[in-house]
Amino acid sequence: MVGKEIVAQRISVIRVVFEFYPIKGGSVTHILELSKHVDPYIESQVIIAPDFGKECKDFDASYPIPIIRVK
């Protein structure tokens, strides 16, 4: 019953990550897949990730979840 109660609520998620695209690897892949799969079930989400410069811009623009890059 707890699961149905959670789904009925309006949940927002902020993901603060240390490693993110363009870095590749297990934790980055996990964040990418989890954020895409959970998106239909939550109100909103945003990913806060390190700014790796210009090579992130095209990816960030095409990704279905907002990404905020910080230095």
PDB file of N, CA, C and O in Angstrom:
ATOM      1  N   MET A   1       0.807  -1.201   0.000  1.00  0.00           N
ATOM      2  CA  MET A   1       0.000   0.000   0.000  1.00  0.00           C
ATOM      3  C   MET A   1       0.850   1.265   0.000  1.00  0.00           C
ATOM      4  O   MET A   1       0.435   2.293  -0.535  1.00  0.00           O
ATOM      5  N   VAL A   2       2.008   1.195   0.584  1.00  0.00           N
ATOM      6  CA  VAL A   2       2.871   2.366   0.637  1.00  0.00           C
ATOM      7  C   VAL A   2       3.235   2.835  -0.766  1.00  0.00           C
ATOM      8  O   VAL A   2       3.243   4.038  -1.027  1.00  0.00           O
ATOM      9  N   GLY A   3       3.536   1.911  -1.673  1.00  0.00           N
ATOM     10  CA  GLY A   3       3.899   2.263  -3.041  1.00  0.00           C
ATOM     11  C   GLY A   3       2.820   3.070  -3.742  1.00  0.00           C
ATOM     12  O   GLY A   3       3.128   4.047  -4.425  1.00  0.00           O
ATOM     13  N   LYS A   4       1.557   2.679  -3.586  1.00  0.00           N
ATOM     14  CA  LYS A   4       0.460   3.404  -4.216  1.00  0.00           C
ATOM     15  C   LYS A   4       0.311   4.791  -3.616  1.00  0.00           C
ATOM     16  O   LYS A   4      -0.022   5.739  -4.328  1.00  0.00           O
ATOM     17  N   GLU A   5       0.552   4.927  -2.319  1.00  0.00           N
ATOM     18  CA  GLU A   5       0.470   6.237  -1.684  1.00  0.00           C
ATOM     19  C   GLU A   5       1.553   7.157  -2.227  1.00  0.00           C
ATOM     20  O   GLU A   5       1.304   8.339  -2.463  1.00  0.00           O
ATOM     21  N   ILE A   6       2.742   6.625  -2.425  1.00  0.00           N
ATOM     22  CA  ILE A   6       3.838   7.435  -2.951  1.00  0.00           C
ATOM     23  C   ILE A   6       3.539   7.876  -4.376  1.00  0.00           C
ATOM     24  O   ILE A   6       3.779   9.034  -4.720  1.00  0.00           O
ATOM     25  N   VAL A   7       3.025   6.991  -5.205  1.00  0.00           N
ATOM     26  CA  VAL A   7       2.710   7.331  -6.589  1.00  0.00           C
ATOM     27  C   VAL A   7       1.643   8.411  -6.642  1.00  0.00           C
ATOM     28  O   VAL A   7       1.668   9.257  -7.535  1.00  0.00           O
ATOM     29  N   ALA A   8       0.718   8.397  -5.712  1.00  0.00           N
ATOM     30  CA  ALA A   8      -0.363   9.371  -5.699  1.00  0.00           C
ATOM     31  C   ALA A   8       0.129  10.765  -5.303  1.00  0.00           C
ATOM     32  O   ALA A   8      -0.533  11.758  -5.604  1.00  0.00           O
ATOM     33  N   GLN A   9       1.274  10.851  -4.637  1.00  0.00           N
ATOM     34  CA  GLN A   9       1.807  12.141  -4.221  1.00  0.00           C
ATOM     35  C   GLN A   9       2.541  12.807  -5.375  1.00  0.00           C
ATOM     36  O   GLN A   9       2.935  12.153  -6.341  1.00  0.00           O
ATOM     37  N   ARG A  10       2.717  14.102  -5.260  1.00  0.00           N
ATOM     38  CA  ARG A  10       3.477  14.847  -6.263  1.00  0.00           C
ATOM     39  C   ARG A  10       4.912  14.965  -5.773  1.00  0.00           C
ATOM     40  O   ARG A  10       5.217  15.812  -4.934  1.00  0.00           O
ATOM     41  N   ILE A  11       5.773  14.139  -6.280  1.00  0.00           N
ATOM     42  CA  ILE A  11       7.158  14.073  -5.833  1.00  0.00           C
ATOM     43  C   ILE A  11       8.060  14.740  -6.869  1.00  0.00           C
ATOM     44  O   ILE A  11       7.925  14.512  -8.071  1.00  0.00           O
ATOM     45  N   SER A  12       8.980  15.566  -6.379  1.00  0.00           N
ATOM     46  CA  SER A  12      10.016  16.150  -7.225  1.00  0.00           C
ATOM     47  C   SER A  12      11.364  15.645  -6.746  1.00  0.00           C
ATOM     48  O   SER A  12      11.554  15.399  -5.555  1.00  0.00           O
ATOM     49  N   VAL A  13      12.304  15.489  -7.677  1.00  0.00           N
ATOM     50  CA  VAL A  13      13.614  14.934  -7.351  1.00  0.00           C
ATOM     51  C   VAL A  13      14.700  15.877  -7.858  1.00  0.00           C
ATOM     52  O   VAL A  13      14.661  16.338  -8.999  1.00  0.00           O
ATOM     53  N   ILE A  14      15.665  16.154  -6.989  1.00  0.00           N
ATOM     54  CA  ILE A  14      16.871  16.875  -7.386  1.00  0.00           C
ATOM     55  C   ILE A  14      18.021  15.898  -7.254  1.00  0.00           C
ATOM     56  O   ILE A  14      18.284  15.379  -6.169  1.00  0.00           O
ATOM     57  N   ARG A  15      18.699  15.649  -8.349  1.00  0.00           N
ATOM     58  CA  ARG A  15      19.857  14.745  -8.325  1.00  0.00           C
ATOM     59  C   ARG A  15      21.124  15.594  -8.379  1.00  0.00           C
ATOM     60  O   ARG A  15      21.387  16.266  -9.376  1.00  0.00           O
ATOM     61  N   VAL A  16      21.896  15.561  -7.316  1.00  0.00           N
ATOM     62  CA  VAL A  16      23.179  16.256  -7.280  1.00  0.00           C
ATOM     63  C   VAL A  16      24.245  15.191  -7.475  1.00  0.00           C
ATOM     64  O   VAL A  16      24.407  14.301  -6.641  1.00  0.00           O
ATOM     65  N   VAL A  17      24.972  15.288  -8.584  1.00  0.00           N
ATOM     66  CA  VAL A  17      25.922  14.235  -8.932  1.00  0.00           C
ATOM     67  C   VAL A  17      27.323  14.806  -9.095  1.00  0.00           C
ATOM     68  O   VAL A  17      27.501  15.948  -9.520  1.00  0.00           O
ATOM     69  N   PHE A  18      28.303  13.999  -8.751  1.00  0.00           N
ATOM     70  CA  PHE A  18      29.708  14.385  -8.859  1.00  0.00           C
ATOM     71  C   PHE A  18      30.255  14.072 -10.247  1.00  0.00           C
ATOM     72  O   PHE A  18      31.089  14.813 -10.767  1.00  0.00           O
ATOM     73  N   GLU A  19      29.793  12.986 -10.846  1.00  0.00           N
ATOM     74  CA  GLU A  19      30.217  12.597 -12.187  1.00  0.00           C
ATOM     75  C   GLU A  19      28.986  12.491 -13.079  1.00  0.00           C
ATOM     76  O   GLU A  19      27.955  11.950 -12.678  1.00  0.00           O
ATOM     77  N   PHE A  20      29.111  13.012 -14.283  1.00  0.00           N
ATOM     78  CA  PHE A  20      28.004  12.967 -15.225  1.00  0.00           C
ATOM     79  C   PHE A  20      28.584  13.121 -16.620  1.00  0.00           C
ATOM     80  O   PHE A  20      29.776  13.388 -16.777  1.00  0.00           O
ATOM     81  N   TYR A  21      27.747  12.956 -17.627  1.00  0.00           N
ATOM     82  CA  TYR A  21      28.196  13.064 -19.010  1.00  0.00           C
ATOM     83  C   TYR A  21      29.036  14.333 -19.173  1.00  0.00           C
ATOM     84  O   TYR A  21      28.635  15.379 -18.663  1.00  0.00           O
ATOM     85  N   PRO A  22      30.152  14.291 -19.841  1.00  0.00           N
ATOM     86  CA  PRO A  22      30.663  13.332 -20.803  1.00  0.00           C
ATOM     87  C   PRO A  22      31.467  12.179 -20.202  1.00  0.00           C
ATOM     88  O   PRO A  22      31.955  11.324 -20.941  1.00  0.00           O
ATOM     89  N   ILE A  23      31.613  12.141 -18.894  1.00  0.00           N
ATOM     90  CA  ILE A  23      32.285  10.996 -18.273  1.00  0.00           C
ATOM     91  C   ILE A  23      31.414   9.768 -18.507  1.00  0.00           C
ATOM     92  O   ILE A  23      30.187   9.854 -18.457  1.00  0.00           O
ATOM     93  N   LYS A  24      32.033   8.652 -18.756  1.00  0.00           N
ATOM     94  CA  LYS A  24      31.288   7.410 -18.971  1.00  0.00           C
ATOM     95  C   LYS A  24      31.640   6.434 -17.861  1.00  0.00           C
ATOM     96  O   LYS A  24      32.750   6.452 -17.330  1.00  0.00           O
ATOM     97  N   GLY A  25      30.687   5.588 -17.519  1.00  0.00           N
ATOM     98  CA  GLY A  25      30.947   4.593 -16.491  1.00  0.00           C
ATOM     99  C   GLY A  25      29.675   4.159 -15.806  1.00  0.00           C
ATOM    100  O   GLY A  25      28.583   4.606 -16.156  1.00  0.00           O
ATOM    101  N   GLY A  26      29.818   3.288 -14.831  1.00  0.00           N
ATOM    102  CA  GLY A  26      28.675   2.675 -14.161  1.00  0.00           C
ATOM    103  C   GLY A  26      27.745   3.652 -13.485  1.00  0.00           C
ATOM    104  O   GLY A  26      26.534   3.587 -13.697  1.00  0.00           O
ATOM    105  N   SER A  27      28.276   4.569 -12.665  1.00  0.00           N
ATOM    106  CA  SER A  27      27.391   5.476 -11.937  1.00  0.00           C
ATOM    107  C   SER A  27      26.723   6.471 -12.878  1.00  0.00           C
ATOM    108  O   SER A  27      25.570   6.846 -12.661  1.00  0.00           O
ATOM    109  N   VAL A  28      27.424   6.900 -13.909  1.00  0.00           N
ATOM    110  CA  VAL A  28      26.837   7.821 -14.885  1.00  0.00           C
ATOM    111  C   VAL A  28      25.708   7.128 -15.647  1.00  0.00           C
ATOM    112  O   VAL A  28      24.636   7.705 -15.832  1.00  0.00           O
ATOM    113  N   THR A  29      25.942   5.912 -16.081  1.00  0.00           N
ATOM    114  CA  THR A  29      24.911   5.133 -16.776  1.00  0.00           C
ATOM    115  C   THR A  29      23.701   4.923 -15.870  1.00  0.00           C
ATOM    116  O   THR A  29      22.561   5.028 -16.324  1.00  0.00           O
ATOM    117  N   HIS A  30      23.940   4.631 -14.608  1.00  0.00           N
ATOM    118  CA  HIS A  30      22.852   4.429 -13.646  1.00  0.00           C
ATOM    119  C   HIS A  30      22.000   5.697 -13.526  1.00  0.00           C
ATOM    120  O   HIS A  30      20.772   5.618 -13.550  1.00  0.00           O
ATOM    121  N   ILE A  31      22.631   6.847 -13.398  1.00  0.00           N
ATOM    122  CA  ILE A  31      21.899   8.111 -13.280  1.00  0.00           C
ATOM    123  C   ILE A  31      21.070   8.370 -14.536  1.00  0.00           C
ATOM    124  O   ILE A  31      19.903   8.751 -14.445  1.00  0.00           O
ATOM    125  N   LEU A  32      21.668   8.163 -15.702  1.00  0.00           N
ATOM    126  CA  LEU A  32      20.958   8.398 -16.962  1.00  0.00           C
ATOM    127  C   LEU A  32      19.729   7.500 -17.086  1.00  0.00           C
ATOM    128  O   LEU A  32      18.638   7.974 -17.406  1.00  0.00           O
ATOM    129  N   GLU A  33      19.906   6.221 -16.834  1.00  0.00           N
ATOM    130  CA  GLU A  33      18.800   5.265 -16.977  1.00  0.00           C
ATOM    131  C   GLU A  33      17.732   5.468 -15.905  1.00  0.00           C
ATOM    132  O   GLU A  33      16.541   5.457 -16.214  1.00  0.00           O
ATOM    133  N   LEU A  34      18.137   5.650 -14.668  1.00  0.00           N
ATOM    134  CA  LEU A  34      17.176   5.838 -13.580  1.00  0.00           C
ATOM    135  C   LEU A  34      16.342   7.095 -13.798  1.00  0.00           C
ATOM    136  O   LEU A  34      15.123   7.068 -13.633  1.00  0.00           O
ATOM    137  N   SER A  35      16.990   8.190 -14.166  1.00  0.00           N
ATOM    138  CA  SER A  35      16.244   9.433 -14.348  1.00  0.00           C
ATOM    139  C   SER A  35      15.221   9.313 -15.482  1.00  0.00           C
ATOM    140  O   SER A  35      14.118   9.847 -15.367  1.00  0.00           O
ATOM    141  N   LYS A  36      15.564   8.629 -16.562  1.00  0.00           N
ATOM    142  CA  LYS A  36      14.611   8.444 -17.667  1.00  0.00           C
ATOM    143  C   LYS A  36      13.451   7.531 -17.272  1.00  0.00           C
ATOM    144  O   LYS A  36      12.301   7.806 -17.615  1.00  0.00           O
ATOM    145  N   HIS A  37      13.746   6.449 -16.555  1.00  0.00           N
ATOM    146  CA  HIS A  37      12.704   5.473 -16.212  1.00  0.00           C
ATOM    147  C   HIS A  37      11.746   5.978 -15.130  1.00  0.00           C
ATOM    148  O   HIS A  37      10.567   5.624 -15.145  1.00  0.00           O
ATOM    149  N   VAL A  38      12.225   6.786 -14.204  1.00  0.00           N
ATOM    150  CA  VAL A  38      11.374   7.254 -13.115  1.00  0.00           C
ATOM    151  C   VAL A  38      10.573   8.502 -13.523  1.00  0.00           C
ATOM    152  O   VAL A  38       9.586   8.841 -12.869  1.00  0.00           O
ATOM    153  N   ASP A  39      10.983   9.174 -14.578  1.00  0.00           N
ATOM    154  CA  ASP A  39      10.375  10.448 -14.964  1.00  0.00           C
ATOM    155  C   ASP A  39       8.848  10.415 -15.109  1.00  0.00           C
ATOM    156  O   ASP A  39       8.195  11.357 -14.661  1.00  0.00           O
ATOM    157  N   PRO A  40       8.251   9.389 -15.706  1.00  0.00           N
ATOM    158  CA  PRO A  40       6.785   9.391 -15.835  1.00  0.00           C
ATOM    159  C   PRO A  40       6.037   9.304 -14.498  1.00  0.00           C
ATOM    160  O   PRO A  40       4.843   9.598 -14.439  1.00  0.00           O
ATOM    161  N   TYR A  41       6.721   8.911 -13.447  1.00  0.00           N
ATOM    162  CA  TYR A  41       6.058   8.663 -12.168  1.00  0.00           C
ATOM    163  C   TYR A  41       6.238   9.779 -11.151  1.00  0.00           C
ATOM    164  O   TYR A  41       5.725   9.681 -10.036  1.00  0.00           O
ATOM    165  N   ILE A  42       6.951  10.828 -11.507  1.00  0.00           N
ATOM    166  CA  ILE A  42       7.167  11.923 -10.564  1.00  0.00           C
ATOM    167  C   ILE A  42       6.731  13.243 -11.186  1.00  0.00           C
ATOM    168  O   ILE A  42       6.578  13.355 -12.402  1.00  0.00           O
ATOM    169  N   GLU A  43       6.537  14.227 -10.336  1.00  0.00           N
ATOM    170  CA  GLU A  43       6.104  15.548 -10.793  1.00  0.00           C
ATOM    171  C   GLU A  43       7.180  16.212 -11.658  1.00  0.00           C
ATOM    172  O   GLU A  43       6.900  16.680 -12.761  1.00  0.00           O
ATOM    173  N   SER A  44       8.392  16.246 -11.152  1.00  0.00           N
ATOM    174  CA  SER A  44       9.492  16.860 -11.899  1.00  0.00           C
ATOM    175  C   SER A  44      10.824  16.398 -11.325  1.00  0.00           C
ATOM    176  O   SER A  44      10.890  15.859 -10.221  1.00  0.00           O
ATOM    177  N   GLN A  45      11.881  16.621 -12.097  1.00  0.00           N
ATOM    178  CA  GLN A  45      13.219  16.331 -11.600  1.00  0.00           C
ATOM    179  C   GLN A  45      14.223  17.201 -12.336  1.00  0.00           C
ATOM    180  O   GLN A  45      13.966  17.682 -13.439  1.00  0.00           O
ATOM    181  N   VAL A  46      15.361  17.389 -11.706  1.00  0.00           N
ATOM    182  CA  VAL A  46      16.455  18.143 -12.296  1.00  0.00           C
ATOM    183  C   VAL A  46      17.754  17.478 -11.860  1.00  0.00           C
ATOM    184  O   VAL A  46      17.843  16.913 -10.771  1.00  0.00           O
ATOM    185  N   ILE A  47      18.747  17.555 -12.720  1.00  0.00           N
ATOM    186  CA  ILE A  47      20.056  16.997 -12.407  1.00  0.00           C
ATOM    187  C   ILE A  47      21.036  18.159 -12.276  1.00  0.00           C
ATOM    188  O   ILE A  47      21.142  18.988 -13.179  1.00  0.00           O
ATOM    189  N   ILE A  48      21.743  18.219 -11.165  1.00  0.00           N
ATOM    190  CA  ILE A  48      22.793  19.212 -10.954  1.00  0.00           C
ATOM    191  C   ILE A  48      24.116  18.475 -11.090  1.00  0.00           C
ATOM    192  O   ILE A  48      24.405  17.546 -10.336  1.00  0.00           O
ATOM    193  N   ALA A  49      24.920  18.904 -12.066  1.00  0.00           N
ATOM    194  CA  ALA A  49      26.134  18.172 -12.418  1.00  0.00           C
ATOM    195  C   ALA A  49      27.290  19.137 -12.660  1.00  0.00           C
ATOM    196  O   ALA A  49      27.075  20.330 -12.877  1.00  0.00           O
ATOM    197  N   PRO A  50      28.516  18.620 -12.621  1.00  0.00           N
ATOM    198  CA  PRO A  50      29.673  19.470 -12.899  1.00  0.00           C
ATOM    199  C   PRO A  50      29.663  19.993 -14.341  1.00  0.00           C
ATOM    200  O   PRO A  50      29.191  19.325 -15.260  1.00  0.00           O
ATOM    201  N   ASP A  51      30.189  21.185 -14.507  1.00  0.00           N
ATOM    202  CA  ASP A  51      30.303  21.784 -15.834  1.00  0.00           C
ATOM    203  C   ASP A  51      31.630  21.354 -16.450  1.00  0.00           C
ATOM    204  O   ASP A  51      32.697  21.736 -15.970  1.00  0.00           O
ATOM    205  N   PHE A  52      31.558  20.567 -17.502  1.00  0.00           N
ATOM    206  CA  PHE A  52      32.754  20.103 -18.192  1.00  0.00           C
ATOM    207  C   PHE A  52      33.002  20.892 -19.481  1.00  0.00           C
ATOM    208  O   PHE A  52      33.759  20.447 -20.345  1.00  0.00           O
ATOM    209  N   GLY A  53      32.378  22.043 -19.611  1.00  0.00           N
ATOM    210  CA  GLY A  53      32.623  22.898 -20.767  1.00  0.00           C
ATOM    211  C   GLY A  53      31.678  22.658 -21.927  1.00  0.00           C
ATOM    212  O   GLY A  53      30.587  22.111 -21.766  1.00  0.00           O
ATOM    213  N   LYS A  54      32.124  23.082 -23.101  1.00  0.00           N
ATOM    214  CA  LYS A  54      31.282  23.083 -24.306  1.00  0.00           C
ATOM    215  C   LYS A  54      30.817  21.703 -24.743  1.00  0.00           C
ATOM    216  O   LYS A  54      29.766  21.577 -25.371  1.00  0.00           O
ATOM    217  N   GLU A  55      31.578  20.672 -24.423  1.00  0.00           N
ATOM    218  CA  GLU A  55      31.209  19.334 -24.904  1.00  0.00           C
ATOM    219  C   GLU A  55      29.912  18.809 -24.285  1.00  0.00           C
ATOM    220  O   GLU A  55      29.402  17.777 -24.720  1.00  0.00           O
ATOM    221  N   CYS A  56      29.375  19.490 -23.293  1.00  0.00           N
ATOM    222  CA  CYS A  56      28.127  19.068 -22.636  1.00  0.00           C
ATOM    223  C   CYS A  56      26.885  19.696 -23.266  1.00  0.00           C
ATOM    224  O   CYS A  56      25.785  19.166 -23.112  1.00  0.00           O
ATOM    225  N   LYS A  57      27.041  20.803 -23.964  1.00  0.00           N
ATOM    226  CA  LYS A  57      25.888  21.592 -24.402  1.00  0.00           C
ATOM    227  C   LYS A  57      24.898  20.822 -25.274  1.00  0.00           C
ATOM    228  O   LYS A  57      23.695  20.871 -25.019  1.00  0.00           O
ATOM    229  N   ASP A  58      25.370  20.124 -26.283  1.00  0.00           N
ATOM    230  CA  ASP A  58      24.460  19.382 -27.167  1.00  0.00           C
ATOM    231  C   ASP A  58      23.741  18.269 -26.414  1.00  0.00           C
ATOM    232  O   ASP A  58      22.539  18.069 -26.584  1.00  0.00           O
ATOM    233  N   PHE A  59      24.485  17.549 -25.584  1.00  0.00           N
ATOM    234  CA  PHE A  59      23.869  16.479 -24.798  1.00  0.00           C
ATOM    235  C   PHE A  59      22.800  17.051 -23.875  1.00  0.00           C
ATOM    236  O   PHE A  59      21.680  16.544 -23.830  1.00  0.00           O
ATOM    237  N   ASP A  60      23.145  18.107 -23.136  1.00  0.00           N
ATOM    238  CA  ASP A  60      22.205  18.708 -22.188  1.00  0.00           C
ATOM    239  C   ASP A  60      20.939  19.187 -22.890  1.00  0.00           C
ATOM    240  O   ASP A  60      19.838  19.024 -22.363  1.00  0.00           O
ATOM    241  N   ALA A  61      21.085  19.770 -24.065  1.00  0.00           N
ATOM    242  CA  ALA A  61      19.927  20.278 -24.812  1.00  0.00           C
ATOM    243  C   ALA A  61      19.025  19.148 -25.297  1.00  0.00           C
ATOM    244  O   ALA A  61      17.814  19.333 -25.420  1.00  0.00           O
ATOM    245  N   SER A  62      19.601  17.984 -25.573  1.00  0.00           N
ATOM    246  CA  SER A  62      18.806  16.872 -26.102  1.00  0.00           C
ATOM    247  C   SER A  62      18.253  15.947 -25.019  1.00  0.00           C
ATOM    248  O   SER A  62      17.366  15.139 -25.294  1.00  0.00           O
ATOM    249  N   TYR A  63      18.762  16.055 -23.795  1.00  0.00           N
ATOM    250  CA  TYR A  63      18.330  15.149 -22.729  1.00  0.00           C
ATOM    251  C   TYR A  63      16.946  15.557 -22.227  1.00  0.00           C
ATOM    252  O   TYR A  63      16.700  16.752 -22.060  1.00  0.00           O
ATOM    253  N   PRO A  64      16.043  14.626 -21.982  1.00  0.00           N
ATOM    254  CA  PRO A  64      14.659  14.969 -21.631  1.00  0.00           C
ATOM    255  C   PRO A  64      14.465  15.547 -20.224  1.00  0.00           C
ATOM    256  O   PRO A  64      13.369  15.998 -19.893  1.00  0.00           O
ATOM    257  N   ILE A  65      15.501  15.538 -19.405  1.00  0.00           N
ATOM    258  CA  ILE A  65      15.419  16.062 -18.035  1.00  0.00           C
ATOM    259  C   ILE A  65      16.347  17.269 -17.945  1.00  0.00           C
ATOM    260  O   ILE A  65      17.472  17.214 -18.442  1.00  0.00           O
ATOM    261  N   PRO A  66      15.900  18.359 -17.320  1.00  0.00           N
ATOM    262  CA  PRO A  66      16.761  19.537 -17.209  1.00  0.00           C
ATOM    263  C   PRO A  66      18.058  19.231 -16.450  1.00  0.00           C
ATOM    264  O   PRO A  66      18.058  18.517 -15.447  1.00  0.00           O
ATOM    265  N   ILE A  67      19.159  19.790 -16.959  1.00  0.00           N
ATOM    266  CA  ILE A  67      20.470  19.627 -16.335  1.00  0.00           C
ATOM    267  C   ILE A  67      21.024  21.015 -16.033  1.00  0.00           C
ATOM    268  O   ILE A  67      21.080  21.875 -16.912  1.00  0.00           O
ATOM    269  N   ILE A  68      21.427  21.222 -14.800  1.00  0.00           N
ATOM    270  CA  ILE A  68      22.073  22.466 -14.394  1.00  0.00           C
ATOM    271  C   ILE A  68      23.537  22.146 -14.158  1.00  0.00           C
ATOM    272  O   ILE A  68      23.864  21.285 -13.342  1.00  0.00           O
ATOM    273  N   ARG A  69      24.412  22.830 -14.864  1.00  0.00           N
ATOM    274  CA  ARG A  69      25.855  22.601 -14.722  1.00  0.00           C
ATOM    275  C   ARG A  69      26.451  23.663 -13.801  1.00  0.00           C
ATOM    276  O   ARG A  69      26.150  24.850 -13.931  1.00  0.00           O
ATOM    277  N   VAL A  70      27.285  23.232 -12.882  1.00  0.00           N
ATOM    278  CA  VAL A  70      27.955  24.151 -11.959  1.00  0.00           C
ATOM    279  C   VAL A  70      29.461  23.930 -12.016  1.00  0.00           C
ATOM    280  O   VAL A  70      29.930  22.816 -12.251  1.00  0.00           O
ATOM    281  N   LYS A  71      30.199  24.993 -11.800  1.00  0.00           N
ATOM    282  CA  LYS A  71      31.668  24.909 -11.800  1.00  0.00           C
ATOM    283  C   LYS A  71      32.173  24.624 -10.416  1.00  0.00           C
ATOM    284  O   LYS A  71      33.381  24.516 -10.210  1.00  0.00           O
TER     285      LYS A  71
END
